[in-house]
């Protein structure tokens, strides 16, 4: 795990007091039984959104689906390197993702 990417992820999550980072070998956030962000083994960050928001962000951020161990993770977008440079926006996206999973029925 790239220590710099982990530091960025921890810093982002640290700015969101409604939830905390979990996981030792694969850092993630979750609420109501749903994971909504994760840092994969390739040191890529993925954040979960509704299908409609996901489609919007594909175009807005010129990104793609997020993969973990080569498999597409449903509902997640890949946070690109340029996106990682805008921490204020990433905090907004993480909070938006949290609000989305909080709107889902509890697992």
N, C-alpha and C positions, 0 to 999 in steps of 0.2 A: 504494500500500500504506500503510495506516494505521500510523504509526510506533509508536503506543501498543499496538496489537494485536500487532505484530511483537515489541515489547519483552516483552509478556506471554508470547508463544509461546517466545521465546528463553530467558526466565527458567525456564519450565516444563521445557523440554528440558535446560537447564543443570543442573537438579536430578536428572537421570537419567543417571548415569555410564556406563550400558551402551550408549548410542547417542548420536548427535549430529545436529544439524540440518543439512540439506543444502538445496541450491537457492538461487539468487539472486533470481529474479523470483517464484517460487512456493515458499516455504519448506515443507519436508516432512521426515519421518523415514522410514527404510526399513531393513529387515533381511531377509536371505535372498532378496532380489529382490522383496520386497513392501513397498509403501508402507503405513504404518500411521497416519500423521497428516499433515495438510496444512492450510495456511492459504490459502484461495482468494482470487480477485481481489476478492470482495465483503468481504474481511477477516473471513471466518467460519472457525472452526476445526472440523475434522472428525477423529474418531478411529475407527479400525477395530476391530471385534469380531466374534466368531462370531455366527451368526444368533440363537442362543439368548440370548446376552448382550445383543445389540443389542435384541431384543424386550423383555427385562427393563428395560433402560435407557430405552427409549421411555416406559414407564410411570413408572419411578422418578424420572426427571428431566424428565418432561413435554416431551420433545423429539421430533424427527422425523428423517427421512433427511437426510443431508448432500448438497448439490448443488455441483457445480463447473461453471461455464459453462452453467447451466440443466439439466444432466443429473445424475440421481441416481447417486451413487458407491456401488456395491454394498459392503455391509458396514460403512459408516460412519454414525455418528450425528453430528448437529449439536450442537456445544457451545454452549449458550445463554448469553446475557449473565449470568443469575444463576449459572450453573455456572462462568463465568470468574472470579467473585469468590472461589471456594474453591480456591486454588492447591494446598493439600495434597491435596485429593481429585483434582484434575486430574493431579497427579504420579502418584497411585495408578492412575488410569485409563490414563495413558500407559504406565506399566510393565505394566499388565495387557494392553494392546494389544500391546506388544512381546513378552510371553510367548506371546500367541496366535500371532503370526506366526512366532515361533521354533518353535512346535509343527507348523507346516506344512512340507511337503516343499520343499526348495530349488528355486527357479525356474531 
